[in-house]
Amino acid sequence: MMKNRWFRPWGWFYYPISWQGALLVLLLLAFCIQVFIAVDSRSHSVSDTLYGIFPYIVPAILSLLWIADKTSKE
């Protein structure tokens, strides 16, 4: 069992309360921005961009939410 918490629940979301949680959020943001830039540079429309980023961004955010849920309990 974890001794320190990384996240604290806030409604349906979580916010980081440790450096590990903050690092995880920053890595997720960097990944999402990189995916958006790579997909958008080859897209012809907004829908192309949305369809292109969906398979990367949604699982990444769901993974972060799962980790935040598991590391928010004492």
Backbone as XML, in Angstrom:
<?xml version="1.0"?>
<chain id="A" units="angstrom">
  <residue number="1" name="MET">
    <atom name="N" x="0.835" y="-1.184" z="0.000"/>
    <atom name="CA" x="0.000" y="0.000" z="0.000"/>
    <atom name="C" x="0.882" y="1.252" z="0.000"/>
  </residue>
  <residue number="2" name="MET">
    <atom name="N" x="0.411" y="2.279" z="-0.666"/>
    <atom name="CA" x="1.183" y="3.513" z="-0.754"/>
    <atom name="C" x="1.098" y="4.289" z="0.557"/>
  </residue>
  <residue number="3" name="LYS">
    <atom name="N" x="2.197" y="4.901" z="0.938"/>
    <atom name="CA" x="2.228" y="5.692" z="2.163"/>
    <atom name="C" x="1.878" y="7.150" z="1.909"/>
  </residue>
  <residue number="4" name="ASN">
    <atom name="N" x="2.194" y="7.656" z="0.728"/>
    <atom name="CA" x="1.835" y="9.043" z="0.428"/>
    <atom name="C" x="0.910" y="9.084" z="-0.776"/>
  </residue>
  <residue number="5" name="ARG">
    <atom name="N" x="0.054" y="10.090" z="-0.784"/>
    <atom name="CA" x="-0.907" y="10.221" z="-1.875"/>
    <atom name="C" x="-0.341" y="11.150" z="-2.945"/>
  </residue>
  <residue number="6" name="TRP">
    <atom name="N" x="-0.635" y="10.820" z="-4.191"/>
    <atom name="CA" x="-0.192" y="11.648" z="-5.311"/>
    <atom name="C" x="-1.271" y="12.644" z="-5.719"/>
  </residue>
  <residue number="7" name="PHE">
    <atom name="N" x="-2.526" y="12.263" z="-5.564"/>
    <atom name="CA" x="-3.647" y="13.085" z="-6.026"/>
    <atom name="C" x="-4.695" y="13.188" z="-4.928"/>
  </residue>
  <residue number="8" name="ARG">
    <atom name="N" x="-5.521" y="14.228" z="-5.040"/>
    <atom name="CA" x="-6.653" y="14.399" z="-4.143"/>
    <atom name="C" x="-7.897" y="14.532" z="-5.015"/>
  </residue>
  <residue number="9" name="PRO">
    <atom name="N" x="-8.967" y="13.824" z="-4.661"/>
    <atom name="CA" x="-10.191" y="13.931" z="-5.469"/>
    <atom name="C" x="-10.816" y="15.315" z="-5.358"/>
  </residue>
  <residue number="10" name="TRP">
    <atom name="N" x="-11.392" y="15.743" z="-6.462"/>
    <atom name="CA" x="-12.090" y="17.022" z="-6.548"/>
    <atom name="C" x="-13.265" y="16.825" z="-7.498"/>
  </residue>
  <residue number="11" name="GLY">
    <atom name="N" x="-14.386" y="16.400" z="-6.968"/>
    <atom name="CA" x="-15.531" y="16.051" z="-7.811"/>
    <atom name="C" x="-15.200" y="14.809" z="-8.621"/>
  </residue>
  <residue number="12" name="TRP">
    <atom name="N" x="-15.364" y="14.902" z="-9.917"/>
    <atom name="CA" x="-15.032" y="13.782" z="-10.800"/>
    <atom name="C" x="-13.558" y="13.792" z="-11.199"/>
  </residue>
  <residue number="13" name="PHE">
    <atom name="N" x="-12.839" y="14.823" z="-10.845"/>
    <atom name="CA" x="-11.456" y="14.986" z="-11.256"/>
    <atom name="C" x="-10.527" y="14.832" z="-10.065"/>
  </residue>
  <residue number="14" name="TYR">
    <atom name="N" x="-9.249" y="14.917" z="-10.348"/>
    <atom name="CA" x="-8.224" y="14.816" z="-9.314"/>
    <atom name="C" x="-7.193" y="15.908" z="-9.569"/>
  </residue>
  <residue number="15" name="TYR">
    <atom name="N" x="-6.595" y="16.407" z="-8.508"/>
    <atom name="CA" x="-5.503" y="17.345" z="-8.689"/>
    <atom name="C" x="-4.291" y="16.847" z="-7.917"/>
  </residue>
  <residue number="16" name="PRO">
    <atom name="N" x="-3.105" y="17.089" z="-8.467"/>
    <atom name="CA" x="-1.900" y="16.545" z="-7.852"/>
    <atom name="C" x="-1.562" y="17.266" z="-6.547"/>
  </residue>
  <residue number="17" name="ILE">
    <atom name="N" x="-1.105" y="16.474" z="-5.567"/>
    <atom name="CA" x="-0.686" y="17.050" z="-4.288"/>
    <atom name="C" x="0.748" y="16.646" z="-3.958"/>
  </residue>
  <residue number="18" name="SER">
    <atom name="N" x="1.416" y="15.973" z="-4.885"/>
    <atom name="CA" x="2.820" y="15.600" z="-4.677"/>
    <atom name="C" x="3.579" y="15.851" z="-5.974"/>
  </residue>
  <residue number="19" name="TRP">
    <atom name="N" x="4.902" y="15.790" z="-5.884"/>
    <atom name="CA" x="5.706" y="16.030" z="-7.080"/>
    <atom name="C" x="5.509" y="14.905" z="-8.098"/>
  </residue>
  <residue number="20" name="GLN">
    <atom name="N" x="5.221" y="13.683" z="-7.639"/>
    <atom name="CA" x="4.988" y="12.574" z="-8.567"/>
    <atom name="C" x="3.716" y="12.808" z="-9.387"/>
  </residue>
  <residue number="21" name="GLY">
    <atom name="N" x="2.665" y="13.284" z="-8.722"/>
    <atom name="CA" x="1.424" y="13.587" z="-9.427"/>
    <atom name="C" x="1.584" y="14.739" z="-10.400"/>
  </residue>
  <residue number="22" name="ALA">
    <atom name="N" x="2.303" y="15.778" z="-9.973"/>
    <atom name="CA" x="2.532" y="16.927" z="-10.854"/>
    <atom name="C" x="3.361" y="16.516" z="-12.070"/>
  </residue>
  <residue number="23" name="LEU">
    <atom name="N" x="4.367" y="15.683" z="-11.856"/>
    <atom name="CA" x="5.183" y="15.201" z="-12.974"/>
    <atom name="C" x="4.352" y="14.384" z="-13.950"/>
  </residue>
  <residue number="24" name="LEU">
    <atom name="N" x="3.475" y="13.539" z="-13.432"/>
    <atom name="CA" x="2.617" y="12.729" z="-14.287"/>
    <atom name="C" x="1.694" y="13.604" z="-15.133"/>
  </residue>
  <residue number="25" name="VAL">
    <atom name="N" x="1.136" y="14.640" z="-14.536"/>
    <atom name="CA" x="0.257" y="15.554" z="-15.277"/>
    <atom name="C" x="1.047" y="16.306" z="-16.348"/>
  </residue>
  <residue number="26" name="LEU">
    <atom name="N" x="2.240" y="16.763" z="-16.014"/>
    <atom name="CA" x="3.074" y="17.474" z="-17.001"/>
    <atom name="C" x="3.471" y="16.567" z="-18.157"/>
  </residue>
  <residue number="27" name="LEU">
    <atom name="N" x="3.792" y="15.315" z="-17.859"/>
    <atom name="CA" x="4.126" y="14.363" z="-18.927"/>
    <atom name="C" x="2.919" y="14.103" z="-19.822"/>
  </residue>
  <residue number="28" name="LEU">
    <atom name="N" x="1.732" y="14.002" z="-19.221"/>
    <atom name="CA" x="0.522" y="13.807" z="-20.019"/>
    <atom name="C" x="0.270" y="15.016" z="-20.916"/>
  </residue>
  <residue number="29" name="LEU">
    <atom name="N" x="0.426" y="16.215" z="-20.368"/>
    <atom name="CA" x="0.232" y="17.417" z="-21.183"/>
    <atom name="C" x="1.237" y="17.495" z="-22.328"/>
  </residue>
  <residue number="30" name="ALA">
    <atom name="N" x="2.488" y="17.164" z="-22.053"/>
    <atom name="CA" x="3.511" y="17.177" z="-23.109"/>
    <atom name="C" x="3.171" y="16.165" z="-24.194"/>
  </residue>
  <residue number="31" name="PHE">
    <atom name="N" x="2.714" y="14.982" z="-23.781"/>
    <atom name="CA" x="2.330" y="13.949" z="-24.756"/>
    <atom name="C" x="1.159" y="14.417" z="-25.612"/>
  </residue>
  <residue number="32" name="CYS">
    <atom name="N" x="0.130" y="14.989" z="-24.971"/>
    <atom name="CA" x="-1.051" y="15.435" z="-25.704"/>
    <atom name="C" x="-0.715" y="16.554" z="-26.689"/>
  </residue>
  <residue number="33" name="ILE">
    <atom name="N" x="0.129" y="17.482" z="-26.278"/>
    <atom name="CA" x="0.531" y="18.570" z="-27.173"/>
    <atom name="C" x="1.324" y="18.030" z="-28.356"/>
  </residue>
  <residue number="34" name="GLN">
    <atom name="N" x="2.225" y="17.095" z="-28.090"/>
    <atom name="CA" x="3.022" y="16.506" z="-29.164"/>
    <atom name="C" x="2.136" y="15.751" z="-30.153"/>
  </residue>
  <residue number="35" name="VAL">
    <atom name="N" x="1.187" y="14.988" z="-29.655"/>
    <atom name="CA" x="0.270" y="14.257" z="-30.534"/>
    <atom name="C" x="-0.554" y="15.234" z="-31.356"/>
  </residue>
  <residue number="36" name="PHE">
    <atom name="N" x="-1.070" y="16.281" z="-30.717"/>
    <atom name="CA" x="-1.872" y="17.255" z="-31.447"/>
    <atom name="C" x="-1.083" y="17.906" z="-32.572"/>
  </residue>
  <residue number="37" name="ILE">
    <atom name="N" x="0.136" y="18.317" z="-32.279"/>
    <atom name="CA" x="0.960" y="18.971" z="-33.304"/>
    <atom name="C" x="1.266" y="18.020" z="-34.453"/>
  </residue>
  <residue number="38" name="ALA">
    <atom name="N" x="1.611" y="16.777" z="-34.133"/>
    <atom name="CA" x="1.940" y="15.802" z="-35.182"/>
    <atom name="C" x="0.731" y="15.479" z="-36.048"/>
  </residue>
  <residue number="39" name="VAL">
    <atom name="N" x="-0.416" y="15.298" z="-35.435"/>
    <atom name="CA" x="-1.623" y="14.948" z="-36.202"/>
    <atom name="C" x="-2.130" y="16.156" z="-36.973"/>
  </residue>
  <residue number="40" name="ASP">
    <atom name="N" x="-2.115" y="17.323" z="-36.349"/>
    <atom name="CA" x="-2.645" y="18.519" z="-37.001"/>
    <atom name="C" x="-1.814" y="18.933" z="-38.214"/>
  </residue>
  <residue number="41" name="SER">
    <atom name="N" x="-0.525" y="18.637" z="-38.190"/>
    <atom name="CA" x="0.312" y="19.022" z="-39.333"/>
    <atom name="C" x="-0.023" y="18.229" z="-40.594"/>
  </residue>
  <residue number="42" name="ARG">
    <atom name="N" x="-0.666" y="17.080" z="-40.432"/>
    <atom name="CA" x="-1.019" y="16.247" z="-41.579"/>
    <atom name="C" x="-2.522" y="16.207" z="-41.858"/>
  </residue>
  <residue number="43" name="SER">
    <atom name="N" x="-3.294" y="16.985" z="-41.112"/>
    <atom name="CA" x="-4.749" y="16.970" z="-41.261"/>
    <atom name="C" x="-5.199" y="18.020" z="-42.266"/>
  </residue>
  <residue number="44" name="HIS">
    <atom name="N" x="-6.365" y="17.740" z="-42.853"/>
    <atom name="CA" x="-6.935" y="18.667" z="-43.825"/>
    <atom name="C" x="-8.120" y="19.432" z="-43.256"/>
  </residue>
  <residue number="45" name="SER">
    <atom name="N" x="-8.640" y="18.974" z="-42.103"/>
    <atom name="CA" x="-9.794" y="19.637" z="-41.508"/>
    <atom name="C" x="-9.786" y="19.409" z="-40.003"/>
  </residue>
  <residue number="46" name="VAL">
    <atom name="N" x="-10.702" y="20.087" z="-39.351"/>
    <atom name="CA" x="-10.822" y="19.937" z="-37.898"/>
    <atom name="C" x="-11.216" y="18.506" z="-37.558"/>
  </residue>
  <residue number="47" name="SER">
    <atom name="N" x="-12.121" y="17.934" z="-38.332"/>
    <atom name="CA" x="-12.551" y="16.559" z="-38.043"/>
    <atom name="C" x="-11.403" y="15.574" z="-38.239"/>
  </residue>
  <residue number="48" name="ASP">
    <atom name="N" x="-10.533" y="15.795" z="-39.208"/>
    <atom name="CA" x="-9.350" y="14.950" z="-39.359"/>
    <atom name="C" x="-8.485" y="14.998" z="-38.101"/>
  </residue>
  <residue number="49" name="THR">
    <atom name="N" x="-8.309" y="16.191" z="-37.567"/>
    <atom name="CA" x="-7.501" y="16.344" z="-36.357"/>
    <atom name="C" x="-8.154" y="15.630" z="-35.186"/>
  </residue>
  <residue number="50" name="LEU">
    <atom name="N" x="-9.455" y="15.824" z="-35.003"/>
    <atom name="CA" x="-10.139" y="15.187" z="-33.885"/>
    <atom name="C" x="-10.108" y="13.664" z="-34.002"/>
  </residue>
  <residue number="51" name="TYR">
    <atom name="N" x="-10.364" y="13.137" z="-35.192"/>
    <atom name="CA" x="-10.293" y="11.688" z="-35.386"/>
    <atom name="C" x="-8.870" y="11.176" z="-35.192"/>
  </residue>
  <residue number="52" name="GLY">
    <atom name="N" x="-7.889" y="11.974" z="-35.523"/>
    <atom name="CA" x="-6.500" y="11.552" z="-35.407"/>
    <atom name="C" x="-5.980" y="11.537" z="-33.980"/>
  </residue>
  <residue number="53" name="ILE">
    <atom name="N" x="-6.416" y="12.510" z="-33.171"/>
    <atom name="CA" x="-5.903" y="12.565" z="-31.799"/>
    <atom name="C" x="-6.689" y="11.676" z="-30.847"/>
  </residue>
  <residue number="54" name="PHE">
    <atom name="N" x="-7.928" y="11.348" z="-31.176"/>
    <atom name="CA" x="-8.787" y="10.577" z="-30.281"/>
    <atom name="C" x="-8.154" y="9.270" z="-29.799"/>
  </residue>
  <residue number="55" name="PRO">
    <atom name="N" x="-7.578" y="8.436" z="-30.681"/>
    <atom name="CA" x="-7.040" y="7.153" z="-30.188"/>
    <atom name="C" x="-5.813" y="7.292" z="-29.292"/>
  </residue>
  <residue number="56" name="TYR">
    <atom name="N" x="-5.222" y="8.457" z="-29.228"/>
    <atom name="CA" x="-4.055" y="8.663" z="-28.361"/>
    <atom name="C" x="-4.424" y="9.392" z="-27.072"/>
  </residue>
  <residue number="57" name="ILE">
    <atom name="N" x="-5.222" y="10.449" z="-27.216"/>
    <atom name="CA" x="-5.513" y="11.325" z="-26.080"/>
    <atom name="C" x="-6.465" y="10.664" z="-25.085"/>
  </residue>
  <residue number="58" name="VAL">
    <atom name="N" x="-7.517" y="10.035" z="-25.577"/>
    <atom name="CA" x="-8.511" y="9.452" z="-24.668"/>
    <atom name="C" x="-7.901" y="8.354" z="-23.799"/>
  </residue>
  <residue number="59" name="PRO">
    <atom name="N" x="-7.162" y="7.385" z="-24.350"/>
    <atom name="CA" x="-6.547" y="6.379" z="-23.461"/>
    <atom name="C" x="-5.528" y="6.983" z="-22.494"/>
  </residue>
  <residue number="60" name="ALA">
    <atom name="N" x="-4.823" y="8.018" z="-22.914"/>
    <atom name="CA" x="-3.850" y="8.658" z="-22.022"/>
    <atom name="C" x="-4.558" y="9.319" z="-20.846"/>
  </residue>
  <residue number="61" name="ILE">
    <atom name="N" x="-5.649" y="10.017" z="-21.117"/>
    <atom name="CA" x="-6.395" y="10.674" z="-20.038"/>
    <atom name="C" x="-7.046" y="9.629" z="-19.129"/>
  </residue>
  <residue number="62" name="LEU">
    <atom name="N" x="-7.594" y="8.570" z="-19.712"/>
    <atom name="CA" x="-8.181" y="7.511" z="-18.891"/>
    <atom name="C" x="-7.129" y="6.827" z="-18.024"/>
  </residue>
  <residue number="63" name="SER">
    <atom name="N" x="-5.937" y="6.654" z="-18.556"/>
    <atom name="CA" x="-4.857" y="6.075" z="-17.760"/>
    <atom name="C" x="-4.487" y="6.988" z="-16.594"/>
  </residue>
  <residue number="64" name="LEU">
    <atom name="N" x="-4.416" y="8.293" z="-16.855"/>
    <atom name="CA" x="-4.122" y="9.238" z="-15.784"/>
    <atom name="C" x="-5.211" y="9.207" z="-14.721"/>
  </residue>
  <residue number="65" name="LEU">
    <atom name="N" x="-6.473" y="9.152" z="-15.131"/>
    <atom name="CA" x="-7.564" y="9.088" z="-14.163"/>
    <atom name="C" x="-7.503" y="7.806" z="-13.342"/>
  </residue>
  <residue number="66" name="TRP">
    <atom name="N" x="-7.141" y="6.696" z="-13.964"/>
    <atom name="CA" x="-7.019" y="5.428" z="-13.246"/>
    <atom name="C" x="-5.888" y="5.503" z="-12.214"/>
  </residue>
  <residue number="67" name="ILE">
    <atom name="N" x="-4.738" y="6.032" z="-12.631"/>
    <atom name="CA" x="-3.607" y="6.176" z="-11.710"/>
    <atom name="C" x="-3.964" y="7.143" z="-10.585"/>
  </residue>
  <residue number="68" name="ALA">
    <atom name="N" x="-4.637" y="8.246" z="-10.918"/>
    <atom name="CA" x="-5.022" y="9.221" z="-9.896"/>
    <atom name="C" x="-5.998" y="8.585" z="-8.895"/>
  </residue>
  <residue number="69" name="ASP">
    <atom name="N" x="-6.911" y="7.768" z="-9.383"/>
    <atom name="CA" x="-7.838" y="7.106" z="-8.483"/>
    <atom name="C" x="-7.120" y="6.146" z="-7.548"/>
  </residue>
  <residue number="70" name="LYS">
    <atom name="N" x="-6.169" y="5.406" z="-8.076"/>
    <atom name="CA" x="-5.435" y="4.422" z="-7.260"/>
    <atom name="C" x="-4.475" y="5.089" z="-6.271"/>
  </residue>
  <residue number="71" name="THR">
    <atom name="N" x="-3.983" y="6.276" z="-6.581"/>
    <atom name="CA" x="-3.026" y="6.933" z="-5.708"/>
    <atom name="C" x="-3.652" y="8.049" z="-4.875"/>
  </residue>
  <residue number="72" name="SER">
    <atom name="N" x="-4.975" y="8.133" z="-4.856"/>
    <atom name="CA" x="-5.625" y="9.157" z="-4.048"/>
    <atom name="C" x="-6.163" y="8.608" z="-2.740"/>
  </residue>
  <residue number="73" name="LYS">
    <atom name="N" x="-6.087" y="7.297" z="-2.579"/>
    <atom name="CA" x="-6.578" y="6.676" z="-1.353"/>
    <atom name="C" x="-5.436" y="6.474" z="-0.369"/>
  </residue>
  <residue number="74" name="GLU">
    <atom name="N" x="-5.761" y="6.559" z="0.895"/>
    <atom name="CA" x="-4.704" y="6.374" z="1.920"/>
    <atom name="C" x="-4.472" y="4.908" z="2.190"/>
  </residue>
</chain>
